[in-house]
Every structure is written in C-alpha cells, then in structure tokens.
Amino acid sequence: MADSLKEKREREGAQARAQYEAEVRAAREKTARLRELRLAREAADKTSTGTNSIPTAVKKKRRKKGQESEALSEWLANQRKDGRGS
C-alpha cells in the first residue's frame, strides 16, 4: 500500500512537471512571437515615417521670476488636457 501511494505521488509529480514545462514552453513561444511582431511593426513604422517613433523628452516649463503660479484648478485642468491623471 505504501508503494502504491509513492508510485501515485511520483506519477502525479511527473504529470505536474510535464504540465509546468509545457506552460513555460508555450509562454516562451508566445513571447518570441510577440517580440517578432513588435519589432516588425516598429521597423515598418520607422521606414514609413522616416523618423524615430519614440517621442523626444518634453521640456519642463520654468517660471520666470516674479511670475505668479497658476491656480490649482487651472493646473489640474492642464494636467487632464495633457492626458495625465484620471
């Protein structure tokens, strides 16, 4: 009886290991496929537009001395308009 329990655990362990390895293999294949698609899309975008698709850094606006800061409501409205926040 103890041998049958041990054999059962070994079978279940082997099945679980095989299932895990299959899931890992599928995830790697999916990642590789998606990476290839992304790189192909980026290459196509780069050649069609002729420019780099990555946006350049946005310069920060600096306040001049003596310039009043905008009201909080105006600042929040600008943030929403620029696509930030909720």
PyMOL Python script that loads the backbone (N, CA, C, O; Angstrom):
from pymol import cmd

cmd.read_pdbstr("""\
ATOM      1  N   MET A   1       0.827  -1.191   0.000  1.00  0.00           N
ATOM      2  CA  MET A   1       0.000   0.000   0.000  1.00  0.00           C
ATOM      3  C   MET A   1       0.868   1.251   0.000  1.00  0.00           C
ATOM      4  O   MET A   1       0.560   2.218  -0.697  1.00  0.00           O
ATOM      5  N   ALA A   2       1.934   1.243   0.763  1.00  0.00           N
ATOM      6  CA  ALA A   2       2.827   2.397   0.796  1.00  0.00           C
ATOM      7  C   ALA A   2       3.501   2.579  -0.550  1.00  0.00           C
ATOM      8  O   ALA A   2       3.739   3.705  -0.986  1.00  0.00           O
ATOM      9  N   ASP A   3       3.808   1.464  -1.212  1.00  0.00           N
ATOM     10  CA  ASP A   3       4.421   1.552  -2.538  1.00  0.00           C
ATOM     11  C   ASP A   3       3.459   2.165  -3.548  1.00  0.00           C
ATOM     12  O   ASP A   3       3.874   2.940  -4.410  1.00  0.00           O
ATOM     13  N   SER A   4       2.184   1.826  -3.449  1.00  0.00           N
ATOM     14  CA  SER A   4       1.219   2.368  -4.407  1.00  0.00           C
ATOM     15  C   SER A   4       1.028   3.870  -4.194  1.00  0.00           C
ATOM     16  O   SER A   4       0.859   4.610  -5.163  1.00  0.00           O
ATOM     17  N   LEU A   5       1.052   4.333  -2.936  1.00  0.00           N
ATOM     18  CA  LEU A   5       0.944   5.774  -2.665  1.00  0.00           C
ATOM     19  C   LEU A   5       2.166   6.507  -3.220  1.00  0.00           C
ATOM     20  O   LEU A   5       2.052   7.580  -3.814  1.00  0.00           O
ATOM     21  N   LYS A   6       3.323   5.910  -3.013  1.00  0.00           N
ATOM     22  CA  LYS A   6       4.561   6.524  -3.507  1.00  0.00           C
ATOM     23  C   LYS A   6       4.542   6.596  -5.033  1.00  0.00           C
ATOM     24  O   LYS A   6       4.908   7.616  -5.616  1.00  0.00           O
ATOM     25  N   GLU A   7       4.118   5.518  -5.669  1.00  0.00           N
ATOM     26  CA  GLU A   7       4.044   5.494  -7.124  1.00  0.00           C
ATOM     27  C   GLU A   7       3.022   6.507  -7.639  1.00  0.00           C
ATOM     28  O   GLU A   7       3.235   7.159  -8.661  1.00  0.00           O
ATOM     29  N   LYS A   8       1.911   6.625  -6.911  1.00  0.00           N
ATOM     30  CA  LYS A   8       0.871   7.582  -7.301  1.00  0.00           C
ATOM     31  C   LYS A   8       1.419   9.009  -7.222  1.00  0.00           C
ATOM     32  O   LYS A   8       1.201   9.814  -8.128  1.00  0.00           O
ATOM     33  N   ARG A   9       2.134   9.316  -6.130  1.00  0.00           N
ATOM     34  CA  ARG A   9       2.724  10.654  -5.972  1.00  0.00           C
ATOM     35  C   ARG A   9       3.745  10.932  -7.065  1.00  0.00           C
ATOM     36  O   ARG A   9       3.806  12.043  -7.591  1.00  0.00           O
ATOM     37  N   GLU A  10       4.543   9.935  -7.409  1.00  0.00           N
ATOM     38  CA  GLU A  10       5.539  10.105  -8.463  1.00  0.00           C
ATOM     39  C   GLU A  10       4.873  10.370  -9.810  1.00  0.00           C
ATOM     40  O   GLU A  10       5.330  11.223 -10.572  1.00  0.00           O
ATOM     41  N   ARG A  11       3.793   9.641 -10.105  1.00  0.00           N
ATOM     42  CA  ARG A  11       3.067   9.855 -11.358  1.00  0.00           C
ATOM     43  C   ARG A  11       2.478  11.268 -11.399  1.00  0.00           C
ATOM     44  O   ARG A  11       2.582  11.973 -12.403  1.00  0.00           O
ATOM     45  N   GLU A  12       1.857  11.662 -10.278  1.00  0.00           N
ATOM     46  CA  GLU A  12       1.251  12.994 -10.228  1.00  0.00           C
ATOM     47  C   GLU A  12       2.320  14.082 -10.345  1.00  0.00           C
ATOM     48  O   GLU A  12       2.112  15.109 -10.991  1.00  0.00           O
ATOM     49  N   GLY A  13       3.452  13.840  -9.715  1.00  0.00           N
ATOM     50  CA  GLY A  13       4.550  14.796  -9.805  1.00  0.00           C
ATOM     51  C   GLY A  13       5.075  14.915 -11.219  1.00  0.00           C
ATOM     52  O   GLY A  13       5.368  16.014 -11.690  1.00  0.00           O
ATOM     53  N   ALA A  14       5.195  13.780 -11.899  1.00  0.00           N
ATOM     54  CA  ALA A  14       5.668  13.791 -13.284  1.00  0.00           C
ATOM     55  C   ALA A  14       4.661  14.504 -14.187  1.00  0.00           C
ATOM     56  O   ALA A  14       5.051  15.253 -15.083  1.00  0.00           O
ATOM     57  N   GLN A  15       3.374  14.275 -13.953  1.00  0.00           N
ATOM     58  CA  GLN A  15       2.347  14.948 -14.744  1.00  0.00           C
ATOM     59  C   GLN A  15       2.383  16.456 -14.503  1.00  0.00           C
ATOM     60  O   GLN A  15       2.291  17.245 -15.443  1.00  0.00           O
ATOM     61  N   ALA A  16       2.519  16.851 -13.226  1.00  0.00           N
ATOM     62  CA  ALA A  16       2.564  18.275 -12.894  1.00  0.00           C
ATOM     63  C   ALA A  16       3.793  18.928 -13.522  1.00  0.00           C
ATOM     64  O   ALA A  16       3.710  20.041 -14.042  1.00  0.00           O
ATOM     65  N   ARG A  17       4.923  18.244 -13.476  1.00  0.00           N
ATOM     66  CA  ARG A  17       6.161  18.767 -14.050  1.00  0.00           C
ATOM     67  C   ARG A  17       6.016  18.924 -15.569  1.00  0.00           C
ATOM     68  O   ARG A  17       6.439  19.930 -16.139  1.00  0.00           O
ATOM     69  N   ALA A  18       5.420  17.928 -16.209  1.00  0.00           N
ATOM     70  CA  ALA A  18       5.221  17.990 -17.659  1.00  0.00           C
ATOM     71  C   ALA A  18       4.278  19.139 -18.025  1.00  0.00           C
ATOM     72  O   ALA A  18       4.501  19.842 -19.011  1.00  0.00           O
ATOM     73  N   GLN A  19       3.235  19.323 -17.234  1.00  0.00           N
ATOM     74  CA  GLN A  19       2.292  20.406 -17.489  1.00  0.00           C
ATOM     75  C   GLN A  19       2.985  21.755 -17.309  1.00  0.00           C
ATOM     76  O   GLN A  19       2.797  22.662 -18.120  1.00  0.00           O
ATOM     77  N   TYR A  20       3.779  21.889 -16.258  1.00  0.00           N
ATOM     78  CA  TYR A  20       4.503  23.125 -15.996  1.00  0.00           C
ATOM     79  C   TYR A  20       5.458  23.435 -17.146  1.00  0.00           C
ATOM     80  O   TYR A  20       5.512  24.569 -17.622  1.00  0.00           O
ATOM     81  N   GLU A  21       6.216  22.422 -17.595  1.00  0.00           N
ATOM     82  CA  GLU A  21       7.165  22.627 -18.682  1.00  0.00           C
ATOM     83  C   GLU A  21       6.453  23.007 -19.981  1.00  0.00           C
ATOM     84  O   GLU A  21       6.963  23.813 -20.758  1.00  0.00           O
ATOM     85  N   ALA A  22       5.287  22.432 -20.213  1.00  0.00           N
ATOM     86  CA  ALA A  22       4.514  22.777 -21.407  1.00  0.00           C
ATOM     87  C   ALA A  22       4.036  24.234 -21.336  1.00  0.00           C
ATOM     88  O   ALA A  22       4.060  24.944 -22.341  1.00  0.00           O
ATOM     89  N   GLU A  23       3.605  24.674 -20.159  1.00  0.00           N
ATOM     90  CA  GLU A  23       3.154  26.057 -19.989  1.00  0.00           C
ATOM     91  C   GLU A  23       4.312  27.031 -20.183  1.00  0.00           C
ATOM     92  O   GLU A  23       4.152  28.074 -20.817  1.00  0.00           O
ATOM     93  N   VAL A  24       5.474  26.690 -19.637  1.00  0.00           N
ATOM     94  CA  VAL A  24       6.649  27.545 -19.790  1.00  0.00           C
ATOM     95  C   VAL A  24       7.055  27.628 -21.256  1.00  0.00           C
ATOM     96  O   VAL A  24       7.366  28.710 -21.753  1.00  0.00           O
ATOM     97  N   ARG A  25       7.056  26.497 -21.948  1.00  0.00           N
ATOM     98  CA  ARG A  25       7.402  26.465 -23.367  1.00  0.00           C
ATOM     99  C   ARG A  25       6.423  27.317 -24.170  1.00  0.00           C
ATOM    100  O   ARG A  25       6.834  28.067 -25.056  1.00  0.00           O
ATOM    101  N   ALA A  26       5.136  27.207 -23.866  1.00  0.00           N
ATOM    102  CA  ALA A  26       4.113  27.995 -24.579  1.00  0.00           C
ATOM    103  C   ALA A  26       4.307  29.494 -24.321  1.00  0.00           C
ATOM    104  O   ALA A  26       4.169  30.308 -25.234  1.00  0.00           O
ATOM    105  N   ALA A  27       4.626  29.849 -23.079  1.00  0.00           N
ATOM    106  CA  ALA A  27       4.838  31.258 -22.750  1.00  0.00           C
ATOM    107  C   ALA A  27       6.059  31.801 -23.486  1.00  0.00           C
ATOM    108  O   ALA A  27       6.027  32.928 -23.981  1.00  0.00           O
ATOM    109  N   ARG A  28       7.133  31.019 -23.567  1.00  0.00           N
ATOM    110  CA  ARG A  28       8.333  31.461 -24.291  1.00  0.00           C
ATOM    111  C   ARG A  28       8.046  31.627 -25.776  1.00  0.00           C
ATOM    112  O   ARG A  28       8.492  32.596 -26.391  1.00  0.00           O
ATOM    113  N   GLU A  29       7.303  30.686 -26.356  1.00  0.00           N
ATOM    114  CA  GLU A  29       6.972  30.779 -27.777  1.00  0.00           C
ATOM    115  C   GLU A  29       6.097  32.000 -28.057  1.00  0.00           C
ATOM    116  O   GLU A  29       6.288  32.699 -29.052  1.00  0.00           O
ATOM    117  N   LYS A  30       5.143  32.245 -27.173  1.00  0.00           N
ATOM    118  CA  LYS A  30       4.262  33.403 -27.330  1.00  0.00           C
ATOM    119  C   LYS A  30       5.056  34.699 -27.222  1.00  0.00           C
ATOM    120  O   LYS A  30       4.849  35.627 -28.004  1.00  0.00           O
ATOM    121  N   THR A  31       5.969  34.760 -26.248  1.00  0.00           N
ATOM    122  CA  THR A  31       6.798  35.952 -26.071  1.00  0.00           C
ATOM    123  C   THR A  31       7.661  36.189 -27.301  1.00  0.00           C
ATOM    124  O   THR A  31       7.785  37.323 -27.763  1.00  0.00           O
ATOM    125  N   ALA A  32       8.257  35.130 -27.831  1.00  0.00           N
ATOM    126  CA  ALA A  32       9.097  35.269 -29.022  1.00  0.00           C
ATOM    127  C   ALA A  32       8.267  35.738 -30.213  1.00  0.00           C
ATOM    128  O   ALA A  32       8.706  36.597 -30.977  1.00  0.00           O
ATOM    129  N   ARG A  33       7.079  35.182 -30.372  1.00  0.00           N
ATOM    130  CA  ARG A  33       6.203  35.574 -31.483  1.00  0.00           C
ATOM    131  C   ARG A  33       5.801  37.042 -31.356  1.00  0.00           C
ATOM    132  O   ARG A  33       5.840  37.786 -32.336  1.00  0.00           O
ATOM    133  N   LEU A  34       5.416  37.456 -30.153  1.00  0.00           N
ATOM    134  CA  LEU A  34       5.013  38.845 -29.949  1.00  0.00           C
ATOM    135  C   LEU A  34       6.185  39.798 -30.143  1.00  0.00           C
ATOM    136  O   LEU A  34       6.013  40.896 -30.674  1.00  0.00           O
ATOM    137  N   ARG A  35       7.386  39.379 -29.709  1.00  0.00           N
ATOM    138  CA  ARG A  35       8.572  40.210 -29.899  1.00  0.00           C
ATOM    139  C   ARG A  35       8.846  40.409 -31.389  1.00  0.00           C
ATOM    140  O   ARG A  35       9.150  41.520 -31.824  1.00  0.00           O
ATOM    141  N   GLU A  36       8.737  39.332 -32.167  1.00  0.00           N
ATOM    142  CA  GLU A  36       8.950  39.434 -33.612  1.00  0.00           C
ATOM    143  C   GLU A  36       7.928  40.365 -34.253  1.00  0.00           C
ATOM    144  O   GLU A  36       8.277  41.172 -35.116  1.00  0.00           O
ATOM    145  N   LEU A  37       6.671  40.258 -33.836  1.00  0.00           N
ATOM    146  CA  LEU A  37       5.632  41.138 -34.375  1.00  0.00           C
ATOM    147  C   LEU A  37       5.903  42.595 -34.014  1.00  0.00           C
ATOM    148  O   LEU A  37       5.750  43.484 -34.851  1.00  0.00           O
ATOM    149  N   ARG A  38       6.306  42.837 -32.770  1.00  0.00           N
ATOM    150  CA  ARG A  38       6.587  44.204 -32.329  1.00  0.00           C
ATOM    151  C   ARG A  38       7.758  44.790 -33.112  1.00  0.00           C
ATOM    152  O   ARG A  38       7.694  45.931 -33.571  1.00  0.00           O
ATOM    153  N   LEU A  39       8.824  44.013 -33.261  1.00  0.00           N
ATOM    154  CA  LEU A  39       9.987  44.512 -33.990  1.00  0.00           C
ATOM    155  C   LEU A  39       9.652  44.777 -35.455  1.00  0.00           C
ATOM    156  O   LEU A  39      10.123  45.758 -36.032  1.00  0.00           O
ATOM    157  N   ALA A  40       8.850  43.919 -36.052  1.00  0.00           N
ATOM    158  CA  ALA A  40       8.437  44.130 -37.436  1.00  0.00           C
ATOM    159  C   ALA A  40       7.576  45.388 -37.554  1.00  0.00           C
ATOM    160  O   ALA A  40       7.742  46.171 -38.490  1.00  0.00           O
ATOM    161  N   ARG A  41       6.668  45.579 -36.618  1.00  0.00           N
ATOM    162  CA  ARG A  41       5.809  46.775 -36.624  1.00  0.00           C
ATOM    163  C   ARG A  41       6.648  48.031 -36.453  1.00  0.00           C
ATOM    164  O   ARG A  41       6.441  49.018 -37.159  1.00  0.00           O
ATOM    165  N   GLU A  42       7.610  48.000 -35.504  1.00  0.00           N
ATOM    166  CA  GLU A  42       8.458  49.165 -35.286  1.00  0.00           C
ATOM    167  C   GLU A  42       9.306  49.463 -36.517  1.00  0.00           C
ATOM    168  O   GLU A  42       9.498  50.626 -36.870  1.00  0.00           O
ATOM    169  N   ALA A  43       9.816  48.421 -37.174  1.00  0.00           N
ATOM    170  CA  ALA A  43      10.612  48.628 -38.377  1.00  0.00           C
ATOM    171  C   ALA A  43       9.750  49.231 -39.487  1.00  0.00           C
ATOM    172  O   ALA A  43      10.194  50.126 -40.207  1.00  0.00           O
ATOM    173  N   ALA A  44       8.526  48.742 -39.622  1.00  0.00           N
ATOM    174  CA  ALA A  44       7.623  49.276 -40.642  1.00  0.00           C
ATOM    175  C   ALA A  44       7.269  50.724 -40.339  1.00  0.00           C
ATOM    176  O   ALA A  44       7.229  51.554 -41.247  1.00  0.00           O
ATOM    177  N   ASP A  45       7.012  51.034 -39.076  1.00  0.00           N
ATOM    178  CA  ASP A  45       6.696  52.411 -38.692  1.00  0.00           C
ATOM    179  C   ASP A  45       7.880  53.323 -38.951  1.00  0.00           C
ATOM    180  O   ASP A  45       7.717  54.448 -39.424  1.00  0.00           O
ATOM    181  N   LYS A  46       9.061  52.839 -38.642  1.00  0.00           N
ATOM    182  CA  LYS A  46      10.261  53.649 -38.809  1.00  0.00           C
ATOM    183  C   LYS A  46      10.514  53.949 -40.280  1.00  0.00           C
ATOM    184  O   LYS A  46      10.880  55.070 -40.633  1.00  0.00           O
ATOM    185  N   THR A  47      10.320  52.951 -41.138  1.00  0.00           N
ATOM    186  CA  THR A  47      10.561  53.168 -42.565  1.00  0.00           C
ATOM    187  C   THR A  47       9.450  53.992 -43.202  1.00  0.00           C
ATOM    188  O   THR A  47       9.717  54.764 -44.123  1.00  0.00           O
ATOM    189  N   SER A  48       8.229  53.852 -42.744  1.00  0.00           N
ATOM    190  CA  SER A  48       7.119  54.589 -43.359  1.00  0.00           C
ATOM    191  C   SER A  48       7.135  56.058 -42.957  1.00  0.00           C
ATOM    192  O   SER A  48       6.809  56.921 -43.772  1.00  0.00           O
ATOM    193  N   THR A  49       7.506  56.358 -41.721  1.00  0.00           N
ATOM    194  CA  THR A  49       7.510  57.747 -41.268  1.00  0.00           C
ATOM    195  C   THR A  49       8.859  58.399 -41.498  1.00  0.00           C
ATOM    196  O   THR A  49       8.942  59.618 -41.654  1.00  0.00           O
ATOM    197  N   GLY A  50       9.919  57.597 -41.522  1.00  0.00           N
ATOM    198  CA  GLY A  50      11.245  58.150 -41.730  1.00  0.00           C
ATOM    199  C   GLY A  50      11.831  58.790 -40.482  1.00  0.00           C
ATOM    200  O   GLY A  50      12.926  59.350 -40.530  1.00  0.00           O
ATOM    201  N   THR A  51      11.126  58.716 -39.383  1.00  0.00           N
ATOM    202  CA  THR A  51      11.637  59.278 -38.134  1.00  0.00           C
ATOM    203  C   THR A  51      11.558  58.228 -37.048  1.00  0.00           C
ATOM    204  O   THR A  51      10.941  57.176 -37.213  1.00  0.00           O
ATOM    205  N   ASN A  52      12.181  58.531 -35.959  1.00  0.00           N
ATOM    206  CA  ASN A  52      12.146  57.640 -34.809  1.00  0.00           C
ATOM    207  C   ASN A  52      10.771  57.720 -34.168  1.00  0.00           C
ATOM    208  O   ASN A  52      10.273  58.818 -33.920  1.00  0.00           O
ATOM    209  N   SER A  53      10.147  56.582 -33.894  1.00  0.00           N
ATOM    210  CA  SER A  53       8.796  56.573 -33.343  1.00  0.00           C
ATOM    211  C   SER A  53       8.773  56.866 -31.845  1.00  0.00           C
ATOM    212  O   SER A  53       7.703  57.056 -31.267  1.00  0.00           O
ATOM    213  N   ILE A  54       9.935  56.902 -31.219  1.00  0.00           N
ATOM    214  CA  ILE A  54       9.991  57.189 -29.794  1.00  0.00           C
ATOM    215  C   ILE A  54       9.958  58.700 -29.605  1.00  0.00           C
ATOM    216  O   ILE A  54      10.791  59.409 -30.168  1.00  0.00           O
ATOM    217  N   PRO A  55       9.003  59.202 -28.819  1.00  0.00           N
ATOM    218  CA  PRO A  55       8.896  60.654 -28.663  1.00  0.00           C
ATOM    219  C   PRO A  55      10.095  61.220 -27.908  1.00  0.00           C
ATOM    220  O   PRO A  55      10.676  60.564 -27.044  1.00  0.00           O
ATOM    221  N   THR A  56      10.441  62.439 -28.254  1.00  0.00           N
ATOM    222  CA  THR A  56      11.541  63.100 -27.554  1.00  0.00           C
ATOM    223  C   THR A  56      11.056  63.576 -26.201  1.00  0.00           C
ATOM    224  O   THR A  56       9.855  63.715 -25.970  1.00  0.00           O
ATOM    225  N   ALA A  57      11.990  63.821 -25.320  1.00  0.00           N
ATOM    226  CA  ALA A  57      11.640  64.254 -23.960  1.00  0.00           C
ATOM    227  C   ALA A  57      10.966  65.622 -24.012  1.00  0.00           C
ATOM    228  O   ALA A  57      11.331  66.482 -24.814  1.00  0.00           O
ATOM    229  N   VAL A  58       9.995  65.799 -23.159  1.00  0.00           N
ATOM    230  CA  VAL A  58       9.269  67.054 -23.086  1.00  0.00           C
ATOM    231  C   VAL A  58      10.040  67.992 -22.165  1.00  0.00           C
ATOM    232  O   VAL A  58      10.417  67.625 -21.052  1.00  0.00           O
ATOM    233  N   LYS A  59      10.265  69.201 -22.649  1.00  0.00           N
ATOM    234  CA  LYS A  59      10.976  70.173 -21.825  1.00  0.00           C
ATOM    235  C   LYS A  59      10.050  70.696 -20.743  1.00  0.00           C
ATOM    236  O   LYS A  59       8.866  70.942 -20.973  1.00  0.00           O
ATOM    237  N   LYS A  60      10.622  70.860 -19.552  1.00  0.00           N
ATOM    238  CA  LYS A  60       9.831  71.395 -18.451  1.00  0.00           C
ATOM    239  C   LYS A  60       9.722  72.909 -18.594  1.00  0.00           C
ATOM    240  O   LYS A  60      10.667  73.591 -18.993  1.00  0.00           O
ATOM    241  N   LYS A  61       8.559  73.400 -18.261  1.00  0.00           N
ATOM    242  CA  LYS A  61       8.355  74.838 -18.293  1.00  0.00           C
ATOM    243  C   LYS A  61       8.841  75.406 -16.963  1.00  0.00           C
ATOM    244  O   LYS A  61       8.480  74.924 -15.889  1.00  0.00           O
ATOM    245  N   ARG A  62       9.653  76.424 -17.064  1.00  0.00           N
ATOM    246  CA  ARG A  62      10.157  77.059 -15.846  1.00  0.00           C
ATOM    247  C   ARG A  62       9.476  78.410 -15.694  1.00  0.00           C
ATOM    248  O   ARG A  62       9.245  79.134 -16.663  1.00  0.00           O
ATOM    249  N   ARG A  63       9.163  78.721 -14.444  1.00  0.00           N
ATOM    250  CA  ARG A  63       8.560  80.011 -14.158  1.00  0.00           C
ATOM    251  C   ARG A  63       9.624  81.084 -14.138  1.00  0.00           C
ATOM    252  O   ARG A  63      10.727  80.872 -13.636  1.00  0.00           O
ATOM    253  N   LYS A  64       9.294  82.217 -14.677  1.00  0.00           N
ATOM    254  CA  LYS A  64      10.191  83.362 -14.605  1.00  0.00           C
ATOM    255  C   LYS A  64      10.029  84.009 -13.248  1.00  0.00           C
ATOM    256  O   LYS A  64       8.983  83.889 -12.610  1.00  0.00           O
ATOM    257  N   LYS A  65      11.059  84.688 -12.817  1.00  0.00           N
ATOM    258  CA  LYS A  65      10.989  85.362 -11.521  1.00  0.00           C
ATOM    259  C   LYS A  65       9.862  86.387 -11.548  1.00  0.00           C
ATOM    260  O   LYS A  65       9.681  87.127 -12.515  1.00  0.00           O
ATOM    261  N   GLY A  66       9.122  86.402 -10.462  1.00  0.00           N
ATOM    262  CA  GLY A  66       8.023  87.338 -10.340  1.00  0.00           C
ATOM    263  C   GLY A  66       6.744  86.858 -10.997  1.00  0.00           C
ATOM    264  O   GLY A  66       5.702  87.498 -10.852  1.00  0.00           O
ATOM    265  N   GLN A  67       6.798  85.751 -11.713  1.00  0.00           N
ATOM    266  CA  GLN A  67       5.609  85.232 -12.384  1.00  0.00           C
ATOM    267  C   GLN A  67       4.781  84.444 -11.380  1.00  0.00           C
ATOM    268  O   GLN A  67       5.307  83.604 -10.651  1.00  0.00           O
ATOM    269  N   GLU A  68       3.508  84.714 -11.349  1.00  0.00           N
ATOM    270  CA  GLU A  68       2.614  84.050 -10.408  1.00  0.00           C
ATOM    271  C   GLU A  68       2.345  82.630 -10.886  1.00  0.00           C
ATOM    272  O   GLU A  68       2.279  82.366 -12.087  1.00  0.00           O
ATOM    273  N   SER A  69       2.194  81.731  -9.940  1.00  0.00           N
ATOM    274  CA  SER A  69       1.853  80.362 -10.312  1.00  0.00           C
ATOM    275  C   SER A  69       0.359  80.290 -10.614  1.00  0.00           C
ATOM    276  O   SER A  69      -0.435  81.084 -10.109  1.00  0.00           O
ATOM    277  N   GLU A  70       0.001  79.326 -11.445  1.00  0.00           N
ATOM    278  CA  GLU A  70      -1.394  79.192 -11.814  1.00  0.00           C
ATOM    279  C   GLU A  70      -2.194  78.576 -10.658  1.00  0.00           C
ATOM    280  O   GLU A  70      -1.638  77.910  -9.785  1.00  0.00           O
ATOM    281  N   ALA A  71      -3.477  78.811 -10.675  1.00  0.00           N
ATOM    282  CA  ALA A  71      -4.350  78.275  -9.640  1.00  0.00           C
ATOM    283  C   ALA A  71      -4.394  76.752  -9.757  1.00  0.00           C
ATOM    284  O   ALA A  71      -4.165  76.192 -10.829  1.00  0.00           O
ATOM    285  N   LEU A  72      -4.687  76.102  -8.648  1.00  0.00           N
ATOM    286  CA  LEU A  72      -4.730  74.650  -8.627  1.00  0.00           C
ATOM    287  C   LEU A  72      -5.730  74.116  -9.644  1.00  0.00           C
ATOM    288  O   LEU A  72      -5.452  73.130 -10.327  1.00  0.00           O
ATOM    289  N   SER A  73      -6.882  74.752  -9.751  1.00  0.00           N
ATOM    290  CA  SER A  73      -7.894  74.286 -10.704  1.00  0.00           C
ATOM    291  C   SER A  73      -7.382  74.391 -12.141  1.00  0.00           C
ATOM    292  O   SER A  73      -7.662  73.518 -12.962  1.00  0.00           O
ATOM    293  N   GLU A  74      -6.639  75.447 -12.446  1.00  0.00           N
ATOM    294  CA  GLU A  74      -6.069  75.585 -13.781  1.00  0.00           C
ATOM    295  C   GLU A  74      -5.004  74.518 -14.025  1.00  0.00           C
ATOM    296  O   GLU A  74      -4.931  73.929 -15.103  1.00  0.00           O
ATOM    297  N   TRP A  75      -4.189  74.283 -13.013  1.00  0.00           N
ATOM    298  CA  TRP A  75      -3.137  73.272 -13.138  1.00  0.00           C
ATOM    299  C   TRP A  75      -3.751  71.897 -13.383  1.00  0.00           C
ATOM    300  O   TRP A  75      -3.297  71.152 -14.252  1.00  0.00           O
ATOM    301  N   LEU A  76      -4.799  71.561 -12.602  1.00  0.00           N
ATOM    302  CA  LEU A  76      -5.471  70.272 -12.776  1.00  0.00           C
ATOM    303  C   LEU A  76      -6.096  70.164 -14.162  1.00  0.00           C
ATOM    304  O   LEU A  76      -6.026  69.110 -14.793  1.00  0.00           O
ATOM    305  N   ALA A  77      -6.701  71.242 -14.637  1.00  0.00           N
ATOM    306  CA  ALA A  77      -7.304  71.232 -15.973  1.00  0.00           C
ATOM    307  C   ALA A  77      -6.229  71.001 -17.038  1.00  0.00           C
ATOM    308  O   ALA A  77      -6.445  70.251 -17.990  1.00  0.00           O
ATOM    309  N   ASN A  78      -5.081  71.641 -16.876  1.00  0.00           N
ATOM    310  CA  ASN A  78      -3.974  71.434 -17.835  1.00  0.00           C
ATOM    311  C   ASN A  78      -3.466  70.002 -17.784  1.00  0.00           C
ATOM    312  O   ASN A  78      -3.134  69.429 -18.822  1.00  0.00           O
ATOM    313  N   GLN A  79      -3.401  69.415 -16.595  1.00  0.00           N
ATOM    314  CA  GLN A  79      -2.944  68.045 -16.469  1.00  0.00           C
ATOM    315  C   GLN A  79      -3.903  67.087 -17.177  1.00  0.00           C
ATOM    316  O   GLN A  79      -3.470  66.168 -17.873  1.00  0.00           O
ATOM    317  N   ARG A  80      -5.212  67.309 -16.995  1.00  0.00           N
ATOM    318  CA  ARG A  80      -6.199  66.480 -17.672  1.00  0.00           C
ATOM    319  C   ARG A  80      -6.120  66.657 -19.187  1.00  0.00           C
ATOM    320  O   ARG A  80      -6.230  65.688 -19.938  1.00  0.00           O
ATOM    321  N   LYS A  81      -5.928  67.899 -19.629  1.00  0.00           N
ATOM    322  CA  LYS A  81      -5.843  68.195 -21.053  1.00  0.00           C
ATOM    323  C   LYS A  81      -4.628  67.503 -21.670  1.00  0.00           C
ATOM    324  O   LYS A  81      -4.683  67.059 -22.817  1.00  0.00           O
ATOM    325  N   ASP A  82      -3.536  67.410 -20.916  1.00  0.00           N
ATOM    326  CA  ASP A  82      -2.311  66.769 -21.401  1.00  0.00           C
ATOM    327  C   ASP A  82      -2.365  65.257 -21.289  1.00  0.00           C
ATOM    328  O   ASP A  82      -1.413  64.571 -21.661  1.00  0.00           O
ATOM    329  N   GLY A  83      -3.485  64.723 -20.773  1.00  0.00           N
ATOM    330  CA  GLY A  83      -3.636  63.256 -20.694  1.00  0.00           C
ATOM    331  C   GLY A  83      -3.101  62.653 -19.419  1.00  0.00           C
ATOM    332  O   GLY A  83      -2.916  61.438 -19.350  1.00  0.00           O
ATOM    333  N   ARG A  84      -2.851  63.448 -18.422  1.00  0.00           N
ATOM    334  CA  ARG A  84      -2.356  62.905 -17.165  1.00  0.00           C
ATOM    335  C   ARG A  84      -3.498  62.809 -16.165  1.00  0.00           C
ATOM    336  O   ARG A  84      -4.495  63.523 -16.272  1.00  0.00           O
ATOM    337  N   GLY A  85      -3.343  61.939 -15.213  1.00  0.00           N
ATOM    338  CA  GLY A  85      -4.331  61.810 -14.139  1.00  0.00           C
ATOM    339  C   GLY A  85      -5.599  61.123 -14.587  1.00  0.00           C
ATOM    340  O   GLY A  85      -5.663  60.546 -15.673  1.00  0.00           O
ATOM    341  N   SER A  86      -6.588  61.189 -13.754  1.00  0.00           N
ATOM    342  CA  SER A  86      -7.840  60.480 -14.073  1.00  0.00           C
ATOM    343  C   SER A  86      -8.930  61.420 -14.480  1.00  0.00           C
ATOM    344  O   SER A  86     -10.042  60.984 -14.779  1.00  0.00           O
TER     345      SER A  86
END
""", "prot")
cmd.dss("prot")
cmd.show_as("cartoon", "prot")
cmd.util.cbc("prot")
cmd.orient("prot")
